[in-house]
């Protein structure tokens, strides 16, 4: 919807959504019985969001978003800079470093010696993309990937940069990417949340992941991400309490929601509708979540694609497998935060350990989606909130040295629906410090992802406190070169 007409259209769509929620909250006991008898159509109550079919035909039906939280080093993964090898230990030229902001971690540092790539790079596949030996399995699928080597952001510290990447603003309070998609496009499976989040801490150095980066902000709360925990029971209290039958539980929920509707009629508070929706979703999840997360039916050859750690219910590899299972069930937005990439210290020893836990699961996910035909309409996104410096943090002669935060250039990639496979977009200078070709700002990145989902980023808005807000704020341009 355009900014000019957003208020009226949103009011109409809001009324339609309220009607949907009210209809959905009537007779849940009968619906529960129909569910148990296998009589209910999967699309009987489909929520199409405020956009219904979107602004244009989508290339992607769903998204799996992999956020390497803590900032993965681009110069040690996908941005080959041979000059770092030649000038290892030498001071980064002042003309390159300029007067840009640095994080508080190196404010007192007087020398900034360059550090070679932590492992050799090779050109991979038919595309010849440069990928580090630290990522051998991802290297094997380089021809499936669309690298964006010219990403940049406005922020130099983790929380504001992560907020900015996921919400378009550096402070808490804006809706997250997944919440915007949930609001705009609704759900293709009403027995599972449209927006599911999994958060994991790897063996590296981590940061706290603020739940606001997958929250709903000023959107109604039922648009926020539903977090699946690590382990065999990813959702708390997912099982029916002992001694309570499903139909009895359905009757309890129906009674609670009847009271809630009376409260809504008196107050007009939309959060009450959210609570009604959430109660009903929680009820349906008691059947759908155990089925979606039970991997007992996965054959060994599939498990082996994701690596040995997939057999550990608490691993990132298991979460990658669950992402594929959720994609099969048409969950719209699946987000994995993999924490542990914040290597201010011991980067040389720690990065290979962390990379081993991510490399095969991610490559396995891509190939598993492809062999099932799901990659054709699933967009996989891989990114961090920023990159890491080509120079050393700390004494380069000590094994304790690391790399600091770097917002001026980093690498992200996409795979699957609608992107140009085997393509590398943008370039950094010979040090990986500044962008020299085709810069892509975070807002451009988000605008392009929304385009692939069938959304014009300028037209999906929500009026709050007298202003029409959107994910890309008042910025963002489509990056047409990466479209397949």
C-alpha positions in Angstrom: 0.0 0.0 0.0 1.3 3.5 -0.8 2.0 6.0 1.9 -0.7 8.2 0.5 -3.5 5.7 0.9 -2.1 3.5 3.7 -4.3 4.7 6.5 -7.6 3.9 4.8 -6.4 0.7 3.4 -5.0 -0.4 6.7 -8.2 0.3 8.4 -10.1 -1.9 5.9 -7.5 -4.6 6.2 -7.5 -4.3 10.0 -11.3 -4.8 10.0 -10.9 -7.8 7.8 -8.3 -9.2 10.1 -10.5 -8.6 13.2 -13.3 -10.4 11.4 -11.0 -13.3 10.7 -9.9 -13.5 14.3 -13.4 -13.3 15.6 -14.6 -16.0 13.2 -11.5 -18.1 14.2 -12.3 -17.8 17.9 -15.9 -19.0 17.5 -16.5 -22.7 18.1 -13.0 -23.8 18.6 -14.2 -26.9 20.4 -15.9 -28.0 17.2 -12.8 -27.1 15.2 -10.6 -29.1 17.6 -12.9 -32.1 17.1 -12.7 -31.7 13.4 -8.9 -31.6 13.6 -8.8 -34.8 15.5 -11.1 -36.5 13.1 -9.0 -35.3 10.1 -12.0 -33.3 8.7 -10.6 -29.8 8.7 -9.2 -28.3 5.5 -5.7 -26.9 5.9 -6.7 -23.6 4.2 -10.1 -23.3 5.9 -9.0 -20.2 7.9 -5.9 -19.1 6.0 -4.6 -15.7 7.0 -3.4 -13.9 3.9 -2.1 -10.8 5.7 -2.9 -7.2 4.8 -1.5 -7.6 1.3 -3.2 -10.9 0.4 -1.2 -11.9 -2.7 1.4 -9.2 -2.4 2.3 -6.3 -4.7 3.7 -8.4 -7.5 4.2 -12.1 -8.2 6.7 -13.4 -5.7 9.8 -15.3 -6.6 10.0 -16.8 -3.1 7.2 -18.3 -1.0 9.2 -18.5 2.1 12.6 -17.5 3.6 15.2 -19.2 5.8 17.3 -16.4 7.3 20.7 -17.4 8.8 22.1 -14.6 10.9 25.7 -15.3 12.1 25.4 -13.2 15.2 28.6 -11.6 16.6 30.0 -10.7 13.1 31.7 -13.3 11.0 34.9 -12.1 9.4 34.4 -11.5 5.7 38.2 -11.5 5.0 38.4 -15.0 6.4 35.4 -16.5 4.7 34.2 -15.1 1.3 36.2 -11.9 0.5 39.7 -12.9 -0.7 42.3 -10.2 -0.2 45.8 -11.4 -1.2 47.3 -8.1 -0.2 46.7 -9.1 3.4 49.2 -11.9 2.9 51.8 -9.7 1.3 51.5 -7.0 4.0 50.9 -9.2 7.0 52.2 -7.4 10.1 52.5 -4.0 8.3 50.5 -1.0 9.3 47.3 -0.5 7.4 47.7 2.7 5.2 46.2 5.8 6.8 44.6 6.6 3.4 42.7 3.4 3.6 41.6 3.6 7.2 40.7 7.3 7.0 38.8 9.0 9.8 35.9 6.5 10.1 34.5 5.3 13.4 36.1 2.4 15.2 34.6 0.5 18.1 35.6 1.3 21.7 37.5 -2.0 21.7 40.4 -0.4 19.9 40.2 3.3 20.9 43.4 3.0 22.8 45.3 1.0 20.2 48.1 2.9 18.5 49.1 0.3 15.9 46.8 -1.4 13.4 48.9 -4.2 11.7 47.2 -6.1 8.9 46.5 -9.8 9.4 46.6 -12.4 6.6 43.6 -14.5 5.8 43.4 -17.2 8.5 43.3 -20.0 5.8 44.0 -20.3 2.1 41.3 -19.3 -0.4 40.5 -21.1 -3.6 38.3 -20.4 -6.6 35.3 -22.8 -6.5 33.0 -24.3 -9.1 32.2 -23.0 -12.5 31.6 -19.5 -11.1 35.2 -19.2 -9.7 34.0 -17.7 -6.5 36.7 -17.3 -3.9 35.9 -19.2 -0.7 38.1 -20.0 2.3 39.3 -23.5 3.1 37.6 -23.0 6.5 34.3 -23.5 4.6 34.9 -26.6 2.4 31.2 -27.7 2.2 29.9 -24.3 1.4 32.7 -24.0 -1.1 31.3 -27.2 -2.8 28.0 -25.4 -3.4 29.5 -22.0 -4.4 27.6 -22.2 -7.8 24.3 -22.2 -5.9 25.2 -18.9 -4.1 24.8 -15.2 -4.9 27.5 -13.4 -3.0 27.2 -9.7 -2.0 30.7 -8.6 -1.1 29.8 -4.9 -0.8 27.5 -4.8 2.2 27.8 -1.9 4.6 25.9 -0.6 7.6 25.7 2.5 9.8 26.6 1.0 13.1 29.8 -0.2 14.7 28.5 -2.1 17.8 26.5 -5.4 17.9 23.1 -4.5 19.4 22.4 -1.4 17.3 23.8 -3.1 14.2 21.7 -6.2 14.7 18.6 -4.1 15.5 19.4 -2.2 12.3 19.8 -5.3 10.2 16.6 -6.9 11.4 14.3 -3.9 12.1 15.7 -1.0 10.0 16.5 1.1 13.0 19.2 0.9 15.7 16.9 1.3 18.7 14.4 -1.2 20.2 10.8 -0.6 19.3 10.5 -1.3 15.5 9.0 -4.4 14.1 11.4 -7.1 13.0 11.8 -8.3 9.4 9.8 -11.5 10.1 7.1 -9.5 11.9 6.7 -7.3 8.8 6.4 -10.4 6.6 3.9 -12.0 9.0 1.9 -8.8 9.0 2.0 -8.4 5.2 1.7 -11.9 3.9 0.2 -13.9 6.7 0.5 -17.6 6.8 0.5 -20.6 4.4 0.0 -23.1 7.3 -2.3 -22.0 10.1 -1.3 -24.9 12.4 2.2 -23.4 12.8 3.4 -19.9 13.4 4.2 -17.9 10.3 7.4 -16.6 11.9 9.6 -19.1 13.8 13.0 -18.2 15.4 15.8 -20.5 16.6 18.7 -19.1 18.6 21.9 -21.1 19.3 25.2 -20.4 20.9 28.2 -22.1 19.3 31.6 -22.8 20.7 32.9 -19.3 20.0 32.7 -15.9 21.7 29.1 -14.7 22.0 26.9 -11.7 22.5 23.4 -11.6 24.1 20.7 -11.8 21.4 18.0 -9.2 22.3 14.6 -10.7 21.7 13.5 -7.3 20.2 15.3 -8.2 17.0 12.6 -10.8 16.3 9.8 -8.9 18.1 6.7 -7.2 16.7 7.6 -3.7 17.9 4.5 -1.5 17.5 2.7 -4.1 15.4 0.2 -6.3 17.4 2.1 -8.9 19.4 0.9 -12.0 17.5 3.2 -10.9 14.6 6.4 -11.5 16.6 8.6 -14.5 16.1 7.8 -17.7 18.1 11.0 -19.0 19.6 11.8 -22.7 19.3 14.3 -23.7 22.0 17.1 -26.2 21.7 16.4 -29.8 22.6 13.8 -32.4 22.1 10.9 -30.1 23.2 11.5 -26.8 21.4 8.3 -25.2 22.7 7.5 -25.1 26.5 4.3 -26.8 27.6 3.6 -28.2 24.2 2.1 -31.3 25.5 -1.5 -31.5 26.9 -1.4 -31.5 30.7 -1.8 -35.0 32.2 -5.4 -35.8 32.9 -6.8 -33.2 30.5 -8.2 -34.4 27.2 -7.7 -32.3 24.0 -11.5 -31.6 23.7 -11.6 -30.5 27.3 -8.7 -28.2 26.7 -10.4 -26.8 23.6 -13.5 -26.1 25.6 -11.3 -24.2 28.2 -9.8 -22.1 25.4 -13.2 -21.4 23.9 -14.5 -20.2 27.3 -11.4 -18.0 27.9 -11.7 -16.5 24.4 -15.4 -15.9 24.9 -14.5 -13.7 27.9 -11.8 -12.1 25.8 -14.3 -11.2 23.1 -16.5 -9.5 25.7 -13.5 -7.6 26.9 -12.6 -6.6 23.3 -16.2 -5.4 22.7 -15.9 -3.1 25.7 -12.4 -1.8 25.2 -11.6 -2.1 21.5 -8.0 -3.1 22.5 -6.4 -4.9 19.5 -4.0 -6.8 21.8 -7.0 -8.8 23.1 -7.4 -10.1 19.5 -3.8 -11.0 19.5 -4.3 -13.0 22.7 -7.2 -14.8 21.2 -5.1 -15.6 18.1 -2.2 -16.8 20.3 -4.4 -19.1 22.4 -5.7 -20.8 19.4 -2.3 -21.1 17.7 -0.9 -22.6 20.9 -3.7 -25.2 20.9 -3.0 -26.1 17.2 0.7 -26.3 17.8 0.2 -29.1 20.3 -0.3 -31.4 17.4 1.7 -29.6 14.7 5.0 -28.9 16.5 5.8 -32.5 17.7 5.2 -33.7 14.1 7.4 -30.9 12.6 10.3 -31.4 15.1 10.4 -35.2 15.3 13.3 -36.2 13.1 12.9 -39.9 13.8 11.6 -40.4 10.2 14.7 -38.8 8.6 16.9 -41.5 6.9 20.6 -41.7 7.7 21.6 -40.4 4.3 19.7 -37.2 5.0 21.1 -36.8 8.5 24.6 -37.3 7.1 24.2 -34.3 4.8 24.0 -32.0 7.8 27.0 -33.5 9.6 27.5 -35.6 12.7 26.2 -32.9 15.1 22.7 -33.2 13.6 22.1 -36.1 15.9 22.4 -33.8 18.9 19.0 -32.1 19.5 20.7 -29.0 20.9 23.0 -28.4 17.9 22.9 -25.8 15.1 23.0 -28.7 12.7 19.7 -30.0 14.1 18.2 -26.5 13.8 19.2 -26.4 10.1 17.4 -29.7 9.6 14.3 -28.3 11.4 14.4 -25.3 9.2 14.0 -27.6 6.2 11.2 -29.5 7.9 9.4 -26.2 8.6 9.9 -25.0 5.1 8.3 -28.2 3.9 5.3 -27.3 6.0 5.1 -23.8 4.5 6.3 -21.7 7.4 6.7 -18.3 5.9 9.7 -16.9 7.8 12.3 -19.2 9.5 15.1 -17.4 11.3 18.2 -19.0 12.8 20.6 -16.9 14.9 23.9 -18.6 15.3 25.9 -16.9 18.0 29.6 -17.1 18.7 31.4 -15.1 16.0 32.6 -12.2 18.1 36.4 -12.9 17.9 38.1 -10.0 19.6 40.6 -12.5 20.9 42.1 -15.9 19.8 40.5 -15.6 16.3 43.2 -17.8 14.7 42.5 -20.7 17.0 38.7 -20.2 17.5 37.4 -19.4 14.0 38.1 -22.9 12.6 36.3 -24.5 15.5 33.2 -22.3 15.0 33.3 -22.7 11.2 33.2 -26.5 11.5 29.9 -26.3 13.3 28.3 -24.1 10.7 29.8 -25.1 7.4 28.4 -28.6 6.7 24.9 -27.9 8.3 24.4 -24.8 6.1 25.6 -26.6 2.9 23.5 -29.6 3.8 20.4 -27.4 4.2 20.9 -25.9 0.7 21.4 -29.2 -1.0 18.5 -30.8 0.9 16.2 -28.0 -0.2 17.5 -28.4 -3.7 17.0 -32.1 -4.0 13.4 -31.8 -2.8 12.6 -29.0 -5.2 12.1 -26.5 -2.3 15.1 -24.3 -3.3 13.0 -23.1 -6.3 10.7 -21.1 -4.1 12.7 -20.8 -0.8 15.1 -18.0 -0.3 18.0 -18.7 2.0 19.8 -15.6 3.4 23.2 -15.7 5.1 24.5 -12.6 6.8 26.0 -11.0 9.9 25.3 -7.6 11.4 28.7 -6.3 10.1 32.2 -7.7 9.3 35.5 -7.7 11.0 38.6 -5.6 10.5 41.5 -6.7 8.3 43.9 -5.4 10.9 44.6 -6.9 14.3 43.0 -6.1 17.6 45.7 -6.6 20.1 49.3 -7.7 19.6 49.6 -9.5 16.3 52.6 -11.5 17.7 50.4 -13.0 20.4 48.1 -16.0 19.9 45.4 -13.9 21.7 45.0 -11.3 18.9 41.6 -10.9 17.2 39.7 -8.7 14.7 37.5 -5.8 15.7 34.0 -4.8 14.4 33.9 -3.5 10.8 30.8 -1.8 9.4 32.3 -0.4 6.2 32.4 -3.6 4.2 31.2 -7.2 4.8 29.9 -10.1 2.8 26.4 -11.7 2.8 25.0 -14.2 0.4 21.6 -15.6 -0.8 20.6 -18.8 -2.5 17.4 -20.1 -4.0 14.3 -18.4 -5.3 14.8 -15.5 -7.6 18.6 -14.8 -7.1 21.4 -15.2 -9.6 23.2 -18.4 -8.7 27.0 -18.5 -9.1 27.3 -14.7 -9.1 29.4 -12.3 -7.0 28.2 -8.7 -6.6 30.3 -5.8 -5.5 34.0 -5.5 -4.5 36.1 -4.2 -1.7 39.6 -2.7 -1.9 42.7 -4.9 -1.7 42.5 -4.8 2.1 38.8 -5.7 2.4 38.3 -2.4 4.3 36.4 -0.1 1.9 33.9 -0.8 -0.9 35.1 0.1 -4.3 32.3 -1.2 -6.5 28.5 -1.5 -6.2 27.8 -0.8 -2.5 24.8 -2.4 -1.0 23.4 -0.8 2.2 21.4 -2.8 4.7 18.2 -1.0 3.6 19.0 -2.1 0.0 19.5 -5.6 1.1 16.2 -5.7 2.9 14.3 -4.0 0.1 15.6 -6.7 -2.3 14.6 -9.6 -0.1 11.1 -8.1 0.3 10.9 -7.8 -3.5 11.7 -11.5 -3.9 8.8 -12.2 -1.5 6.4 -10.1 -3.7 6.5 -7.0 -1.6 7.3 -3.4 -2.7 9.2 -2.2 0.4 7.9 1.3 0.0 4.2 0.2 0.1 4.1 -2.1 3.1 3.5 0.4 5.8 1.9 0.7 9.2 0.6 3.9 10.8 1.9 4.5 14.3 1.9 7.8 16.2 0.8 9.7 13.2 3.5 8.4 10.8 3.6 5.6 8.2 6.5 3.4 9.1 8.1 0.7 7.0 11.0 -1.7 7.4 13.4 0.4 5.2 12.3 3.6 6.9 12.7 6.3 4.1 15.6 4.5 2.4 16.4 1.4 0.4 16.8 0.6 -3.3 16.3 -2.7 -5.1 19.6 -4.4 -6.2 18.4 -5.7 -9.7 21.9 -7.2 -10.6 21.5 -10.0 -8.1 18.1 -11.1 -9.4 18.0 -14.3 -11.5 
